Amino acid sequence: MVEITIFAKRQTASFTLKKYNPYKMKLDSIEILTNDLNATKDFYEKILELPIVENKSNFLCIKIGSTILKFVENLEKSDSIYHLAFNIPENKLNEVIKWCANRIELIKKEDDILIAEFETWNANAVYFYDNNGNLLEFIARHDLKNTTTGAFNSEQILNISEIGVVKENPQEFGLQLIEDYGLSLFDKNQNSEMFTAIGDDNGLLIIVKAKRNWYPTEIPAKSKWTKIGLTNKGQGATIEITD
C-alpha cells in the first residue's frame, strides 16, 4: 500500500509587477545537458515510457506531451542539476503515485510520499529524480480543468510546464524577460527577489536565486546552460541561459 501525506507549501516574500496576460504561454522545446546520453535514453524511454524522436551521437530528443526535451552531451561534465515540471491531468495525481510505485522512487518526508500543496497556485505535486540527478515534478494544476478518464499512462503527461532558471537577481532578470520578449508575471505566485515566476499554468520560467535550495530538497541551485523555445501570444522566441 502506498502511503501519502500532504506536506508543504511554497513560501516567498512579495513584490509587485504587472499581472500576466490571459494568453497561453507554451514551452515548445527545452535543451539541457547530460553527462550520460545512454543512461538518459534508458531512463526516459524505458522507465517513463516516453517516445524518443531523435537519437544522435551527441544529443537525444524526447517527446513529452506537446514539448520536446533535448539532452545534449556535456563534454565538460557537471554536478549541477536542472528542475523540470510535467503537467498531468488535474484529477490524476493519485494515479501517478501508483504508476510510479514500481518505476521510480518519489521523494518522501520521513516515511511518506511528499505531496506538495500549493494553495495560491491551486495545484499539487510530487517529486523525483532522473538518472542525471535532475529534480523532476509531476504537477496537477486544478485551474486548467483538464480532467480526463482512463488509467494513467505516459501519454497523459501533457507537457513540460516549468523549467528552472538560476540567476543572481531573479527579479531583475524577470523584468528583463518581460521587456525583451513580451512575457508576463505569473500572478498566482508571491514573486520575490529570491523566486520569480514568468508565464502561466501552461508554461512557466521558474527563476531562482543562485544557492537557493531546489524545493523540496537541500540541493543548492546553480546556473547551467539551457535553451528554451517558447510561444507567447502566438509569437515564438528562443531564450538561451548561459552559466
N, C-alpha and C positions, 0 to 999 in steps of 0.2 A: 504494500500500500504506500502511495506517495503522500508524504506529509508536507503541507504548505503553511506559510504564515505571511500575513501582510506586515511589512516591517518598516519601510522608510519613506520619507518624503524629501523632495529637493528643498534645500534651504538656501536662499540667496538674499542679499541686500537689493535695493532697487534704485533705478534712476529712470528718467522719462525720455523717451524718444517717440516718434510718430508711430501710430498703430499700423499693423500690417494690412495690406490690401486684400480684397476678397478673392483675387485670382490665385489659382493653384500654382505653386512652385513645385517643380519636379526635379529630382536628381536623376538625370538620364544616364550618367556614367560616372564612376569613381575609379581612379587609378591610384594604387598604393604599392608599396614594396613588400617583397618577401625574401627571406633567406633560403627558402627551400620550395621550389616550384612543384616538385613531385609530391611532397607531403601535402602541400596545399591543394593540389588537384585531388588527391585521395580524400582529404577531409571534406571538401565541398561537394565532390561528386558521389562518394560512397557513403558518407555519414549523413550529410544534409540532403543528399539526393537532388542536387541542383544540376542543371544541364551545363556542360562545358561547350561553349560555342566557338572557341578558337583556342588552339594549343600549339604554341611555337616553342622554340628552344629557349627563348629568353622572356616570354610572357604567356599569360593564361587569362582567358576571358570567360566569365561565368555569368549566366543569366539568372538574376534574382528578381522575379516578377518583371516589372517594367524597367528595371535598372540593370546595366551591365557593370559588373565589378571586374576590373582588370588588375591582376597581380603582375608586377614587373620584377624580374630578378634583380636583387640588390647585391651588387658586386662588392660593396664596401662592408656589408653586414652591419647589423644594428640590433640593439636590445630594446629600443623604444617600440611602443605599440600604438595601434590605431583603435579608435572606437567607432563602431557602426551599429545602427539600429535598423531592424527589419520590421516593417508594418505587417501585422496579421489582421484577419477579420476581428472585429471588436468583441465577438462572442466566443473566441476560440482559445483564450489563454489557458484554461484548464486542460483542454485537449492537447495544446502544445506541450504542457508539462508532462503529460502521459506519453506523448510522441517522443519526447527527449529521453525518457527514462532508460532505454536500452541503447542510446546513441551517444549522448554527451552528459557530462555532469554539470547541472545547473549550480550556480553559486548559492551557497547556503549561509544562513545566520545560525550559528550553533548547529543544531541537527535538522533544521527545517529549511526547505527551499525558500529563498528570499523572493517575495513578490513586492516590488516597489509600487507604492500608491502615490500618484501624482495628482493631488486634488485639483489644483488650478488648471492642469492640463487635461483633466478628466481622462486619465489613462492609467494602465497598469502594465508592468513589465517584469520579465525575468532575464537573467544574465548568464553568459557562459563565455568560454574562451575557444578560439580556433587553434589549430596546430601551431600558429605563429605566436600565440600568446595575446593576440588581439582580443579586445573586450567587445563581445557581440551581445546584442539585445533583441529579444522578441517583444514588441510593444503593441498593445491593443488600445487604440485611440477611439474612445466611445463616441466622440462627436462626429466621427466620419460616417456613422450609421451604415457600416458595410457588413452587417450580419450576413452570414452565409450558412448553408446547410451542407450535409455530407461530412464524412470523417476527415479530420485534418490530415493533410499531407503536404509535401514541399510545394505543390502547385498553389497552395493557399498563402504562401509567402508573397506578399503583394509588391514590395519594392524596398529599396533602401531609403529610409526616411530621415536618417541622421548620419552625418559624418562629423567627427570631432576635428576641430582646428585649434592648434595651440599657438597662442600669441602672448607677448609680454603685456600688451594693453588691449584686452578684448573689446572694451567699449570703443576705443579709438578705431580699431580695425573694423568693427561692425559698422560704424558710421561711414568709414571709407567705402565699404562694400555697398551701402545704401546709395552713396553718391555716385559711385562708378558704374554700378550695374542696375540701378533702379530697384534694388531689393528692399525689403521692409522688415521691421522688427516684429518678432513673434510676440503678440501682446498677451498671450497666456502666461508668459514667463516673467518672473520678477528679475529682470535683467540687472546686471551689476558689473562692476569693474573686474570681478573675478569670473563671471559666467554670463555670456550674452548669446541669445538665440535669434537667428535671422531666418525668416521663411514662414511656413505654416505646417499644418499637420501632415501634409503630403511630403514635404521636403524641408529639412532644417539644417542649417550650418550651426553646429554647437561650438561656440568659441570660448575656450577656457584659458585661464592664465597658466603660464608655464609653472610646473611643480605643484599645481593643484592636483590632488588625488582624483583619479577617474572614479566616479561613483559607480558601484558601491565598494570599491577596492581601496587599498592603500598604495596603489601604484601611481607615482607622480607622472603627470602629463609632460611629455617632451615633444618639441616640434619635430615633424618628419615630413618629407616631401609627399605631396598629394596633388592630384589634378582632378578637378571637379567639373563635369559638364552638366549644366542645368538649363531648364527653361522656366522663365518667369514672365507673366503677362504675354505669353506667346512668343517671347524673344529668347533666343538661345545665347548662352555665354559660357566661356571656359575660364575657370579661376585656377591658377597654379599657386600652391602654397610651398614655399621653399623653407629650408631649415632656418 
